[in-house]
Amino acid sequence: MMNAFEFDLPTKIFSGNGTFRKTGDYIKERITGKRLFIVTDQGLLKIGLVEQLENILAQKGYETSLFANVQPNPRDHDCIEGANQARDFQADGIIALGGGSVIDAAKAIAILQVLEKRPQDYAGRGQVPAAVTPIVAIPTTAGTGAEVTRSSVITDTEKKIKLTIKDVKIAPMIAIVDPELTYNLPPLLTASTGMDALVHAIEAYTCKLSNPIADGLAIEAMKRIYPALRKAVSDGSDKEARYELMIGATIAGMAFSHADVASVHCMAEAIGGLYDTPHGIANSMFLPFVIEYNAEAELTKHAKIARTLNLATETESDKDAAAALVNDMKQLAKDIAIPTFASLPQVNRADFEYLAESSYQNGSTPSNAREITKADYLALFEKACGGQSSM
């Protein structure tokens, strides 16, 4: 008998080329009040995209205030600073313009504006006790799917770990998914965020909390992301590839937020907390090794992924199909110039014990397709560092 599950999507999605320019109209449909707090980063400020947003909102009579101090792997103290400013401004809504780090920071700011304290006080599942400031998410990368998820990953700067807040109350009220905003992304950022989206789809499909609806979304996301990724990295002006990546990332976000991620993310978040490694790059480094580990317990699903991506035929054995998936994920990372774990200058084998423990303590470890221990994580870090595979 299938396990019971719930599926709800509180986010209204506006998607397509040019939707960014209609932001003011979309906000009027769902947010009352005229004071909007924009959360973004310095890069988007410098290229003039923030100014465009301010002008779009001004034309609809909105008053805005700006917080542009979000860093990759957003810090707890920056979220507190942003929340203090949002509270002083008396924001009626928070507009997140940026990648996953910006959107995650905006979610934390939305909590802290109303409830105060620190992000750490709301970590875990369902720990946000009251409604938060409404959030509008405008992603500028095709990667995290944060525009449709109910989670926020924040770095605890004192403990050097990543903490995750998971609560439906922090799901954005509106997502504006405009592929045009990704046209100027550099190749490495396109590669790393695209791989992040692919990992979301793979882990949503294979994890223990998967369900039929999330499975369908995950498969659809893979079908869009995988063939578009190399194209978008090699030719950033390929509008069709950009569209497929952007829509695929959002669909993958819907999939994993209604299932879970698993050990790839647990390892990526461990090194992100310690080494400040960009999240998409970290996911890419560990994906083939975790697939190889998990395939022993969930061979059928991993083989189906390989066949979905046209890496294996129906006549090949499931074991051969899963092996083809492992090999291709390694080759894909090479093709789009993702660095290896061993190439990171910060990597020190003396840290592996800490990283294994941090991975094991991650809330998504129980969702992994195969039971995994701290010792198993330690072996995976060693294997990823040595680049060896036994499949």
C-alpha positions as CSV (number, residue, x, y, z in Angstrom):
1,M,0.0,0.0,0.0
2,M,1.3,3.4,-0.9
3,N,2.2,5.8,1.9
4,A,-0.1,8.7,2.3
5,F,1.2,12.2,1.3
6,E,0.2,15.8,1.1
7,F,0.8,18.2,-1.8
8,D,0.0,21.9,-1.8
9,L,1.5,24.7,-3.8
10,P,0.8,28.1,-2.2
11,T,2.8,30.0,-4.7
12,K,1.2,31.6,-7.8
13,I,3.6,31.3,-10.7
14,F,3.9,33.8,-13.5
15,S,6.2,32.4,-16.1
16,G,7.5,33.4,-19.6
17,N,9.7,35.9,-21.4
18,G,9.0,39.4,-20.3
19,T,7.0,38.6,-17.1
20,F,9.6,40.6,-15.1
21,R,8.3,43.8,-16.7
22,K,4.8,43.1,-15.3
23,T,5.9,42.6,-11.7
24,G,3.9,45.6,-10.4
25,D,0.7,44.2,-11.9
26,Y,1.2,40.8,-10.4
27,I,1.9,42.1,-7.0
28,K,-1.3,44.1,-6.9
29,E,-3.3,40.9,-7.3
30,R,-2.1,39.4,-4.0
31,I,-0.4,41.9,-1.7
32,T,-2.0,44.8,0.1
33,G,0.0,47.9,1.0
34,K,2.4,50.0,-0.9
35,R,5.7,49.5,0.9
36,L,8.0,46.9,-0.7
37,F,11.4,45.8,0.7
38,I,13.8,44.7,-2.1
39,V,16.3,42.0,-1.1
40,T,19.1,41.5,-3.6
41,D,22.9,41.4,-4.1
42,Q,25.7,43.7,-5.2
43,G,26.1,42.1,-8.6
44,L,22.5,42.7,-9.6
45,L,22.7,46.2,-8.2
46,K,25.8,47.0,-10.4
47,I,24.3,45.8,-13.7
48,G,21.2,47.9,-13.2
49,L,18.6,45.2,-12.8
50,V,17.6,46.5,-9.3
51,E,17.1,50.0,-10.8
52,Q,14.8,48.5,-13.4
53,L,12.7,46.8,-10.7
54,E,12.5,50.0,-8.7
55,N,11.2,51.9,-11.7
56,I,8.7,49.1,-12.6
57,L,7.3,49.3,-9.0
58,A,7.4,53.1,-8.9
59,Q,5.2,53.3,-12.0
60,K,2.5,51.3,-10.0
61,G,2.8,53.7,-7.0
62,Y,4.9,51.5,-4.8
63,E,7.5,52.9,-2.3
64,T,10.6,50.7,-2.0
65,S,13.6,50.2,0.3
66,L,16.7,48.3,-0.7
67,F,18.8,45.7,1.1
68,A,21.7,44.5,-1.2
69,N,24.0,42.8,1.2
70,V,23.2,39.2,0.5
71,Q,26.2,37.0,-0.1
72,P,26.4,33.5,-1.6
73,N,25.6,31.0,1.1
74,P,23.6,33.7,3.0
75,R,24.8,34.5,6.5
76,D,22.7,34.6,9.6
77,H,23.9,38.1,10.6
78,D,23.0,39.6,7.2
79,C,19.5,38.2,7.5
80,I,19.1,39.8,11.0
81,E,20.4,43.1,9.5
82,G,17.9,42.9,6.6
83,A,15.1,42.1,9.0
84,N,15.8,45.1,11.2
85,Q,15.8,47.4,8.1
86,A,12.5,45.8,6.8
87,R,10.9,46.3,10.2
88,D,12.0,50.0,10.4
89,F,10.6,50.5,6.9
90,Q,7.3,48.7,7.9
91,A,7.4,46.6,4.8
92,D,4.1,45.2,3.5
93,G,5.9,42.8,1.2
94,I,9.4,41.5,0.5
95,I,10.7,41.2,-3.1
96,A,13.6,38.8,-3.6
97,L,15.5,39.6,-6.8
98,G,18.3,37.1,-7.3
99,G,19.5,33.5,-7.1
100,G,18.8,31.0,-4.4
101,S,20.9,32.8,-1.8
102,V,18.9,36.0,-2.2
103,I,15.6,34.2,-2.1
104,D,16.6,32.1,1.0
105,A,17.8,35.3,2.7
106,A,14.5,37.0,1.9
107,K,12.6,34.1,3.4
108,A,14.6,34.4,6.7
109,I,14.1,38.2,6.6
110,A,10.4,37.8,6.2
111,I,10.3,35.6,9.3
112,L,12.5,37.9,11.4
113,Q,10.8,41.1,10.4
114,V,7.7,39.8,12.2
115,L,9.0,37.3,14.8
116,E,12.5,38.7,15.4
117,K,15.2,36.5,17.1
118,R,17.6,34.7,14.8
119,P,17.3,32.2,11.9
120,Q,18.6,29.5,14.2
121,D,15.4,29.8,16.3
122,Y,13.3,28.6,13.4
123,A,15.5,25.8,12.0
124,G,13.8,22.4,11.3
125,R,10.4,21.5,10.1
126,G,7.4,23.5,10.9
127,Q,9.1,25.7,13.5
128,V,7.7,29.1,12.2
129,P,4.8,29.8,14.7
130,A,3.0,32.6,12.8
131,A,2.5,34.2,9.4
132,V,5.4,36.1,7.9
133,T,5.7,39.1,5.6
134,P,4.5,38.1,2.1
135,I,7.3,37.2,-0.3
136,V,7.6,37.8,-4.1
137,A,10.5,35.7,-5.6
138,I,12.1,36.7,-8.9
139,P,14.8,34.2,-9.7
140,T,17.7,35.4,-11.8
141,T,19.4,32.0,-12.1
142,A,18.0,28.7,-13.3
143,G,18.9,26.5,-10.3
144,T,17.6,26.4,-6.8
145,G,13.8,26.5,-7.4
146,A,13.6,28.5,-4.2
147,E,10.9,30.6,-5.8
148,V,8.4,27.7,-5.2
149,T,9.9,26.0,-2.1
150,R,9.1,26.3,1.6
151,S,12.7,26.1,2.7
152,S,15.5,28.5,3.5
153,V,19.2,27.5,3.9
154,I,21.2,29.9,6.0
155,T,24.8,29.7,7.2
156,D,25.3,29.7,11.0
157,T,28.6,31.8,11.0
158,E,29.5,30.8,14.5
159,K,29.2,27.1,14.1
160,K,30.2,27.1,10.3
161,I,27.2,24.9,9.4
162,K,24.2,25.4,7.2
163,L,20.8,25.4,8.9
164,T,17.5,24.8,7.1
165,I,14.2,26.3,7.9
166,K,11.3,24.3,6.4
167,D,7.8,25.7,6.7
168,V,5.0,26.3,4.3
169,K,4.6,29.8,5.8
170,I,7.8,30.9,4.0
171,A,6.8,29.7,0.6
172,P,6.7,32.8,-1.7
173,M,3.2,34.1,-2.4
174,I,4.3,35.0,-6.0
175,A,7.0,33.6,-8.3
176,I,7.9,35.6,-11.4
177,V,9.9,33.2,-13.6
178,D,11.4,35.1,-16.5
179,P,14.1,33.3,-18.6
180,E,15.2,36.7,-20.0
181,L,16.8,37.4,-16.6
182,T,19.3,34.6,-17.2
183,Y,20.6,35.6,-20.6
184,N,23.7,37.3,-19.3
185,L,24.8,34.7,-16.8
186,P,28.4,33.6,-17.2
187,P,29.1,30.0,-18.2
188,L,30.2,28.7,-14.7
189,L,27.2,30.2,-13.0
190,T,24.9,28.7,-15.6
191,A,26.7,25.4,-15.1
192,S,26.6,25.3,-11.4
193,T,23.0,26.4,-11.0
194,G,21.8,24.1,-13.7
195,M,23.5,21.2,-12.0
196,D,21.8,22.2,-8.8
197,A,18.5,22.0,-10.5
198,L,19.3,18.6,-12.0
199,V,20.3,17.3,-8.5
200,H,17.0,18.5,-7.1
201,A,15.1,16.5,-9.6
202,I,17.2,13.3,-9.2
203,E,17.1,13.4,-5.4
204,A,13.3,14.2,-5.3
205,Y,12.7,11.2,-7.5
206,T,15.0,8.7,-5.6
207,C,14.6,9.8,-2.0
208,K,12.5,7.9,0.6
209,L,9.9,10.7,0.7
210,S,9.1,10.6,-3.0
211,N,5.5,10.4,-4.0
212,P,3.7,10.0,-7.4
213,I,3.1,13.7,-8.0
214,A,6.6,14.8,-7.1
215,D,7.9,11.8,-9.2
216,G,6.1,13.1,-12.3
217,L,7.5,16.6,-11.7
218,A,11.0,15.3,-11.2
219,I,11.0,13.3,-14.4
220,E,9.6,16.3,-16.4
221,A,12.3,18.5,-14.8
222,M,15.1,16.1,-15.8
223,K,13.7,15.9,-19.4
224,R,14.0,19.7,-19.7
225,I,17.2,20.4,-17.7
226,Y,19.6,17.7,-19.0
227,P,19.5,18.3,-22.7
228,A,19.5,22.1,-22.2
229,L,22.4,22.4,-19.8
230,R,25.4,21.9,-22.1
231,K,23.7,24.1,-24.7
232,A,23.1,27.0,-22.3
233,V,26.7,26.8,-20.9
234,S,28.3,26.7,-24.4
235,D,26.0,29.4,-25.9
236,G,24.4,31.7,-23.3
237,S,22.3,33.3,-26.1
238,D,20.4,30.1,-26.8
239,K,17.0,31.3,-25.8
240,E,15.3,27.9,-26.0
241,A,18.0,26.4,-23.8
242,R,17.6,29.2,-21.3
243,Y,13.8,28.7,-21.2
244,E,14.1,25.0,-20.7
245,L,16.6,25.4,-17.9
246,M,14.5,28.1,-16.1
247,I,11.2,26.2,-16.3
248,G,13.0,22.9,-15.5
249,A,14.5,24.4,-12.3
250,T,11.1,25.7,-11.1
251,I,9.5,22.3,-11.7
252,A,12.4,20.6,-9.9
253,G,11.8,23.0,-7.0
254,M,8.2,21.9,-6.9
255,A,9.3,18.3,-6.9
256,F,11.9,18.3,-4.1
257,S,9.9,20.7,-1.9
258,H,7.1,18.1,-1.8
259,A,9.5,15.2,-1.3
260,D,13.0,16.0,-0.1
261,V,16.6,16.1,-1.1
262,A,19.1,13.6,0.2
263,S,22.8,12.8,0.8
264,V,24.2,14.8,-2.2
265,H,22.7,17.9,-0.5
266,C,23.8,16.8,2.9
267,M,27.5,16.6,1.7
268,A,27.2,19.8,-0.3
269,E,25.8,21.8,2.6
270,A,28.6,20.4,4.9
271,I,31.3,21.8,2.6
272,G,29.3,24.9,2.0
273,G,29.2,25.7,5.7
274,L,32.9,24.9,6.2
275,Y,34.5,26.1,3.0
276,D,31.9,28.5,1.6
277,T,31.8,26.5,-1.6
278,P,29.0,27.6,-4.0
279,H,26.1,25.2,-3.6
280,G,25.6,24.1,-7.2
281,I,29.3,23.3,-7.5
282,A,29.3,21.4,-4.3
283,N,26.3,19.3,-5.4
284,S,27.9,18.5,-8.8
285,M,31.1,17.2,-7.0
286,F,29.2,14.5,-5.0
287,L,26.3,13.6,-7.3
288,P,27.9,10.6,-9.2
289,F,29.4,9.1,-6.0
290,V,26.1,9.3,-4.1
291,I,24.2,7.8,-7.2
292,E,26.7,5.0,-7.2
293,Y,26.2,4.4,-3.5
294,N,22.4,4.6,-3.7
295,A,21.9,2.5,-6.8
296,E,22.5,-0.7,-4.8
297,A,19.4,0.0,-2.8
298,E,17.2,1.7,-5.5
299,L,18.4,0.3,-8.8
300,T,15.1,0.5,-10.6
301,K,14.7,4.3,-10.2
302,H,18.3,5.1,-11.0
303,A,18.0,3.0,-14.1
304,K,14.8,4.8,-15.1
305,I,16.7,8.1,-14.8
306,A,19.4,6.8,-17.2
307,R,16.8,5.8,-19.7
308,T,14.8,9.0,-19.3
309,L,18.0,10.9,-20.2
310,N,18.7,8.5,-23.1
311,L,21.9,7.2,-21.5
312,A,20.7,3.6,-21.7
313,T,18.2,1.5,-23.6
314,E,15.4,-0.7,-22.4
315,T,17.4,-3.8,-23.4
316,E,20.3,-3.0,-21.1
317,S,20.3,-4.3,-17.5
318,D,19.3,-1.9,-14.7
319,K,22.8,-2.3,-13.3
320,D,24.4,-1.2,-16.6
321,A,21.9,1.7,-16.9
322,A,22.7,2.9,-13.4
323,A,26.5,2.6,-14.2
324,A,25.9,4.7,-17.4
325,L,24.2,7.4,-15.3
326,V,27.2,7.5,-12.9
327,N,29.7,7.8,-15.7
328,D,27.6,10.5,-17.5
329,M,27.2,12.7,-14.5
330,K,31.0,12.7,-14.1
331,Q,31.4,13.5,-17.8
332,L,28.7,16.2,-17.7
333,A,30.5,18.0,-14.9
334,K,33.7,17.9,-16.9
335,D,32.0,19.1,-20.1
336,I,30.6,22.2,-18.3
337,A,33.9,22.9,-16.4
338,I,32.7,22.1,-12.9
339,P,35.7,21.8,-10.6
340,T,36.3,18.5,-8.8
341,F,36.3,18.2,-5.0
342,A,40.0,17.4,-5.0
343,S,40.7,20.6,-6.8
344,L,39.3,22.9,-4.2
345,P,42.3,24.6,-2.5
346,Q,40.6,24.5,1.0
347,V,40.1,20.7,1.0
348,N,42.0,19.0,3.8
349,R,41.5,15.4,4.7
350,A,41.8,16.4,8.4
351,D,38.3,18.0,7.9
352,F,36.6,14.8,6.6
353,E,35.6,13.6,10.0
354,Y,33.9,16.9,10.8
355,L,32.3,17.0,7.3
356,A,31.0,13.4,7.6
357,E,29.5,14.2,11.0
358,S,27.9,17.4,9.7
359,S,26.5,15.5,6.7
360,Y,25.1,12.7,8.9
361,Q,23.4,15.3,11.2
362,N,21.7,17.0,8.2
363,G,17.9,16.7,8.4
364,S,17.7,15.1,4.9
365,T,20.0,12.2,5.8
366,P,17.0,10.0,6.7
367,S,15.5,10.7,3.3
368,N,18.4,9.2,1.4
369,A,17.5,6.2,-0.8
370,R,19.9,3.9,1.0
371,E,20.6,3.9,4.7
372,I,23.8,5.9,5.3
373,T,26.0,6.3,8.3
374,K,28.7,8.7,9.3
375,A,31.3,6.1,8.2
376,D,29.6,5.9,4.8
377,Y,29.8,9.6,4.4
378,L,33.4,9.6,5.4
379,A,34.1,7.0,2.7
380,L,32.2,9.1,0.1
381,F,34.3,12.1,0.9
382,E,37.4,10.0,0.5
383,K,36.2,8.6,-2.8
384,A,35.2,12.0,-4.1
385,C,38.6,13.4,-3.2
386,G,40.4,10.5,-4.9
387,G,38.1,10.3,-7.8
388,Q,37.8,6.5,-7.6
389,S,34.7,4.6,-8.6
390,S,33.9,0.9,-8.2
391,M,30.7,0.6,-10.4
